[in-house]
Amino acid sequence: MDAASLVTNILNGLITGAILGAVASGLTLIWGVMKVVNLAHGHLAVLGAFLAVILYKYTIGLNPLLAPFAVFIIGVVIGAIFYYTSLHIIVGKAETMTLKVEMNSLLSTFGFGIAIYGLLSYAIGRGWIAQYEGFTGWALKVGGKTYTTILGTNIIYAKLYAVAIAVLLIVAVEMFLRKTIWGLTIRAVAQDSRAVALTGYNPVTVKLVTTLLSTAMALMGGALYAIFVGSGINPDLEHVLAPLSFVIVVLGGLGSVLGTFIGGLIIGVTNGIVYALTGETAIGLATSFVILILLLLWKPTGLFGR
Amino acid sequence: MALGLKEATRKLLDPGSYLGWALIAIFTLVGVYFWAGKISSNYPSLLMDIMMFVGIALSLAVIMSFAGYVSFGHAVFFGLGGFSVTIVFRSATKGGILAGVTSNSVVLLVLGLLLGIALSILLAATVGAAVLRLRGAFFAIATIGMDYVILYLETLVGEGGELEFNPGYTNFLEKTYAFFLIGFILTFLIVYLVRVSKFGYGLAAIREDEDAAEILGVDTTRYKIYAFIIAAALAALWGGLFSWRTSSVGPENFSLKYSVDMIVMNVIGGLGTLAGPIIGGIIYYIVKRLTLIYVPQLAYVVMGVIVILVVSFFPEGIVGIVNRKVKKLSEYLI
C-alpha cells in the first residue's frame, strides 16, 4: 500500500467517522441519561434515512440538503410515540435502574426496533418505497462539479455537506446540554434524578425530553447517512449502524456527545486503515467489535466518560 | 455441584419433569408412526420445527433465564454449530482432509456436531468467560459484539459466507427426525438437571442478587462460566442439526434474529423457570407460523408488539402468571 492510498483511506475514514459519530450521538444521550440501552437506535436511524428519501422522492420533493432538519422535527414526534409505547411504563416511574428494569427496557426497545424494521420491510414489500435507491440521480454541485480534491483525494460535495451538518448537530447539542437550563437538567438527571426532583423538575418530563431529543438525533443522523451514501439505503443497514453506534458510544464514554463524535472519528479511521491493509470491509467491522469487547472489559467508561 | 446418578434418576421422575416427558412421548409416538411409513412428513416437519424452537429456547434459558444474563449474541453458537457440520461434510468430499476416511453421513453429522460443540465451548470458555465479568446491558452488548466478529469473519469464507453441502439424501427426513428427537431429549434432560440441581439454585441466586450469592458462598464466576458453556454447547447442537436439515450455512445462521427468537420465547414463557422456554417456545412457534401464513410481511411488527406488550404488562410471562393464579400447577411448571 502506498502513502497516497493510505491518505485517501484515512480521509474517507474521517468523513465516515463523522457521520457515524452523528448517528451514534443520540444513543449516548439516552444511554447516559436514562440508562436505557436503546436497541431501537439503529432502526430509528434507518427510519430517518428512509424518511429523508421519502420526503425527496415520494412526497413533496424536499431538497435533500434540507432533509436532515425536516427529519429532526419528524423525529421529535416519533420520539414521543417511542417513549409512550415502549419506555414510559417501564422506566418512566423507575427511580433507579435495577438490573430487571434495565433488561426490560432493553427488550422493549428491541421490540420497538423490530417493529420499525417490519414496517419498513412491509412498505418495501408493498412497493410503496424502494430500497437501495436513496438519492440516486441527485448530486450537490458547486461550480458545475460534484466533487472537490483534497490532498489528492476526490471527495463528493454532498459528503462534505453531510459532515458539516453532522458537526453542526454535535455542536448544537453540546451547547444545548451545557448552556440551557433544560440541558443542565438533563445532565443532572443522569447524575441524581431524586435531587432533580427536589429542585422542582419532574424527572418523568426530563426522561421524555431526553427520549425526544435522542430519537430526533438518531433520525437526523440517519438522514445524514442517506446523504453520505447517496444510495443503498435498506432496512438491513441497521446491522451496521446499530452495532457500530454501540462501539462508538462506549469508546467515547457514556453521556458525552463530544466524546461520541471523536469516538466516531476513531472508528472511521480504524476501519479505513484496516480496509487499506486487508481490502476487506468485513475485517474492518470485525476489528471494531473486537475493540468494543476489549474496551468493555478494560475501560467501560470510555475515553471521555466520567 | 453435580448430581449423583441415583439422585438424578429420582429427580427425573419429579412432577417438574412431566411436561418434558409428555412432549418427548408425543414426539416419539409421531416418530414411530413416521418411521413405520404410516404418516406423511408434514407433521414430523412441524414437530421438528417445534423441537428446534424449544431446544434453542432451552439452551439460552440456562444463561438468560436461570442466571439472569441476557445474551443477545447467542446466535453465534447456533451459527458455529451449523458452520462446523458444513465444514465436516465439505471436507469429506473430493480433496478434503476427510476424503476417503468415511462418507457415512451419520458419522459425519456426529463429527460435525461434536466439532461445533467443541468450538462453542472453546469460545464460551475464553471470550465468554471474559465477557461474563460484565453485567446487564454491557454483557448484552458485548455478546452482540462477539456475534458480529464471528459473523463478519464467516463472510470471508466461500461466496459471502454461503456454503452448501450434500448430506446424502437416502431416508434423509427419517434420519433427521431421529437426530432431532435425540437432540431434544438430550437438551431437555441437561437443562432439567441444571434446573433442579444445586448448580441451578446457585444460578438462581446469581440472578436474584449476584453480590449476595457470592457472599453466601456461591462460586459465582465458575457457575456463570459453566452455565454459559452449557448454553453454548446446546445452541451449537441445534445450530448443527438445523444446518444438516437445510444442508447449508451462511451469515444468516449467525443472524441476531435467532438470538431474538430465543430471547422472546423465554420472555413470553416466563423467566427463571424450566417450563417457560418450553411453553413459550411452543406458543411463539404457533404465533410465528400463523403470522407467516396470514400476514407474512408484518411478522416482525407482530413480534415487536408482542415483546413490548409482554415486557410492559406481563413481565413474569405465561408460566409466572399461571403459577400465581393456579397454585396447584406450580409443582409441575417449575
Interface residues (C-beta under 8 A of the other chain):
Chain A: K35 V37 L39 T85 S86 I89 I90 L99 K100 E102 M103 N104 L106 L107 S108 F110 G111 F112 G113 I114 A115 I116 Y117 G118 L119 S121 Y122 G125 R126 H239 P243 F246 V247 V250 E280 A282 I283 L285 A286 F289 V290 L292 I293 L296 L297 P300
Chain B: G68 V70 F72 V127 A130 V131 R133 L134 R135 G136 A137 F138 A140 I141 A142 I144 G145 M146 Y148 V149 Y152 L153 T155 L156 L256 V260 I263 V267 Q297 L298 A299 Y300 V301 V302 M303 G304 V305 I306 V307 I308 V311 S312 F313 P315
